Amino acid sequence: MSGSGSEDEDLAAAWGAALEEEGAQPEEQAAAPLPADAARVLNQAEIDSLLGFEAGPSRDRAESGIERIISAGLVQYERLPMLEIVFDRLVRLMSTTLRNFTSDNVDISIDAMTSLRFGDYLNSIPLPAMLAVFKAEQWDNYGLIVVDSSLIYSIVDVLLGGRRGTAAMRIEGRPYTTIERTLVERLIGVVLGDLRAAFEPLCPVDFRFERLEVNPRFAAISRLSNAAVLGRMRVDMEDRGGRIEVLLPYATLEPVRELLLQQFMGERFGRDSIWETHLAEELRQTEVSLDVVLDEQTMPLSHILRLNVGDSFTLSSPPGAPVRLRCGEVPLFEAQLGRRENRLAVRIERERRRPVMEEGA
C-alpha cells in the first residue's frame, strides 16, 4: 500500500508540472516574434472573405418540385442564332488583333455560350479577377467583360518582355498594381473594338469602356434575377493563357432582338447578294406573252354558242383608237395599232399603271 501511494503522488506531481508548462506555452509563443518566412499566400476562401464576397447558396439541399420548376423557368431563355455568329466573328477578329497586341502566337476558342441569371453569374466568378464595365451607346445599356487572374498575369508577363515557354508567375492575395490595371485596360480596349466590328454587319454600335472593378458587388449592371447571355472564350499563348468572359444582359440586346433571332444565311448576315443578283438576271431573261386587246364586249353565252365561221360583229372602239397590251390579267401599256412589212404591229405610247386599290388587293 505504501508503494502504491508513492506512485500516485509521483503521477500527481508530474501531471501538475505538465499543466503548468501547457499554460505557460501560449504566453511564450505570444511573446516570441514571428519568423520572417511565416507569411503565406491567401487561399481562395480567404480572399473571398476579405472582399466580402460569399459563395452562393449550397446545392446540397434537396429542392422541392415547385422550386425546380421556378428555377428551370427562369434559366431557359430563347436562343439567339445570330448572336452565336457574332461571337464566332469576334473570335476570328481577336485571333488577329491579339497577335498584333502581344506579338505572340495566340489561339482563341469559344468554350460555351449559355443563358443564365445575372446574380448566379456574379456568384460563380472565380476571384481574383478584373471586371470591366462597358456601355453600348446606341442601345443605352451596359455589358460586362471578365478577365481571370491567369490571363491577367499572362498578358502582363508577355507585354513586359517575359520569356516564351515559361508559365506566368501568379502572386495572389494582393491587390493589382497600377501597371497591371493599365495593361488590362488596354486589353479590354482591344476586345471592345473587335466586339464593335463583330456587330457591325448586323447593326452599328459603339462600346465605351466605363470602369474596371475587382469586386463583383461593384459591377452590378443589372438586377440579380434578370436574364443574360454569357460567352466564355479561352485564350492560349503557348504555355500561358486564361479566360475572357463577355456577358450581355437581355435588356441590352432588346433593341436588336429581332435581328438576333433571324437565321444565318451567308456572310451577309441573313442575305445572300450573289443569289439575289442571279435571280434578278434570270427573271429579266424570262419570256412572257403579251396580248393586244382591241376591244372588250359582254354578250350572252347563248349568242357566243351560235357563232359560226364567217360571222362578224362590230367593235365599239373607233378606228385609230389606242389598244391595250396585257400580260395575263395585268395591264401594261397603251399602243397604236398599225402595219409594218405586211404584218400587224403596235407602237407603245405610254405605260398603264394599276390603281392603288387593285395593287393592294
C-alpha positions, 0 to 999 in steps of 0.5 A, a space after each residue: 500500500 505504501 508503494 502504491 501511494 508513492 506512485 500516485 503522488 509521483 503521477 500527481 506531481 508530474 501531471 501538475 508540472 505538465 499543466 503548468 508548462 501547457 499554460 505557460 506555452 501560449 504566453 511564450 509563443 505570444 511573446 516570441 516574434 514571428 519568423 520572417 518566412 511565416 507569411 503565406 499566400 491567401 487561399 481562395 476562401 480567404 480572399 473571398 472573405 476579405 472582399 466580402 464576397 460569399 459563395 452562393 447558396 449550397 446545392 446540397 439541399 434537396 429542392 422541392 418540385 415547385 422550386 425546380 420548376 421556378 428555377 428551370 423557368 427562369 434559366 431557359 431563355 430563347 436562343 439567339 442564332 445570330 448572336 452565336 455568329 457574332 461571337 464566332 466573328 469576334 473570335 476570328 477578329 481577336 485571333 488577329 488583333 491579339 497577335 498584333 497586341 502581344 506579338 505572340 502566337 495566340 489561339 482563341 476558342 469559344 468554350 460555351 455560350 449559355 443563358 443564365 441569371 445575372 446574380 448566379 453569374 456574379 456568384 460563380 466568378 472565380 476571384 481574383 479577377 478584373 471586371 470591366 464595365 462597358 456601355 453600348 451607346 446606341 442601345 443605352 445599356 451596359 455589358 460586362 467583360 471578365 478577365 481571370 487572374 491567369 490571363 491577367 498575369 499572362 498578358 502582363 508577363 508577355 507585354 513586359 518582355 517575359 520569356 516564351 515557354 515559361 508559365 506566368 508567375 501568379 502572386 495572389 492575395 494582393 491587390 493589382 498594381 497600377 501597371 497591371 490595371 493599365 495593361 488590362 485596360 488596354 486589353 479590354 480596349 482591344 476586345 471592345 473594338 473587335 466586339 464593335 466590328 463583330 456587330 457591325 454587319 448586323 447593326 452599328 454600335 459603339 462600346 465605351 469602356 466605363 470602369 474596371 472593378 475587382 469586386 463583383 458587388 461593384 459591377 452590378 449592371 443589372 438586377 440579380 434575377 434578370 436574364 443574360 447571355 454569357 460567352 466564355 472564350 479561352 485564350 492560349 499563348 503557348 504555355 500561358 493563357 486564361 479566360 475572357 468572359 463577355 456577358 450581355 444582359 437581355 435588356 441590352 440586346 432588346 433593341 436588336 432582338 429581332 435581328 438576333 433571332 433571324 437565321 444565318 444565311 451567308 456572310 451577309 448576315 441573313 442575305 445572300 447578294 450573289 443569289 439575289 443578283 442571279 435571280 434578278 438576271 434570270 427573271 429579266 431573261 424570262 419570256 412572257 406573252 403579251 396580248 393586244 386587246 382591241 376591244 372588250 364586249 359582254 354578250 350572252 353565252 347563248 349568242 357566243 354558242 351560235 357563232 359560226 365561221 364567217 360571222 362578224 360583229 362590230 367593235 365599239 372602239 373607233 378606228 385609230 383608237 389606242 389598244 391595250 397590251 396585257 400580260 395575263 390579267 395585268 395591264 401594261 401599256 397603251 399602243 397604236 395599232 398599225 402595219 409594218 412589212 405586211 404584218 400587224 404591229 403596235 407602237 407603245 405610247 405610254 405605260 398603264 399603271 394599276 390603281 392603288 386599290 387593285 395593287 393592294 388587293 
